[in-house]
């Protein structure tokens, strides 16, 4: 294992018993032609990380579900499902990969390298999933669980657990409106009060030209989410009654 590889293992919090699993997780399909040409001399057989990515996706879903159940036993199935989707979506995985500087360790083909493959969000998210699978295959669920706790899950909860679910309210409202052929909601700042270090914001959410709800929060974003949640509940109630 090179010094660079050892440093990456330190970042992951896992030392591989089978280093080949880590090499495979870091190997993009674009690198295979060049690697296999070199392997003809050494007798090795390089493989890309696509199958590991597939397995990693399943391991992520399982351990994210377990983590949320443990942290928020009072949440409903709907809250848990929405929060899991946000916890393991491509954007979250891309951010986790960047915190690990994962792009620096990827094995890419020349073409992918030239087009900025080390910075592509989808490629980084896929590689992160492959790393999760590699750790699972190397040392089991406990090792994968610990790696995800430190590199992904805890970061998502830094601003508080409820925020993980609340941040989905605006998108949930958007999906509701879009599914019924209505234009997207508009958010308008109605008022703000308090000193600079402790402000309270009130935001209105407008649907089809009508103010559907207002919400408060310590930030505009929080107030928007609160308003979106109230509006969604009211719209769902109206739809049920009609």
VENJOGI-V764800 format. One line per field, one symbol per residue. ss: DSSP state (h for helix, s for strand, l for the rest). phi: phi as a letter, one per 20 degrees, with the letter a starting at -180 (. if undefined). psi: psi as a letter, one per 20 degrees, with the letter a starting at -180 (. if undefined). A space follows every 50 residues. Layout:
BEGIN
ss = ???
phi = ???
psi = ???
END
This chain:
BEGIN
ss = llhhhhhhhhhhllllllhhhhhhhlslhhhhhhhhhhhhhhlllllllh hhhhhhhhhhhhhhhhhhhhhlllllhhhhhhhhhhhllhhhhhhhhhhl lhhhhlsllhhhhhllhhhlhhhhhhhhhhhhhhhhhhhlhhhhhhhhhh hhhhhhllllhhhhhhllhhhhhhhhhhhllllllssssssssllhhhls sssssssllssssssssllhhhhhhhhhhhhhhhhhhhhhhl
phi = .fffffffffffmbdffdgfffgffeeegfeggfffffffeenecfceef ffggffgffggffffffffffcfeffgfffffffgffdfffffffffffe lfgfdfdcfgffffemgfdfgfffffffgffgfffgffbnffffffffge dcffffdgeoffffegfefffffffffffdmdfffddcfeabbnfgebfc ddceddclndfeaccdafcffffffffffffffffffffffe
psi = prhghhhghhhhkppphnhhgggghjoqhhigggghghhhhijrnqqajg hhggghgggggghgggghhghmiiqrhggggghghhhkrhgghggghhhi lhhhiqoqrgghghjkhijpgggggghgghgghggghhjahgghggghgh igghhhjhjpghhhghiigghgggggghijkqrqqqppohqqrrrhilqp qppqpppkjqohrqqqrirhgghgggghggggggghgghgh.
END
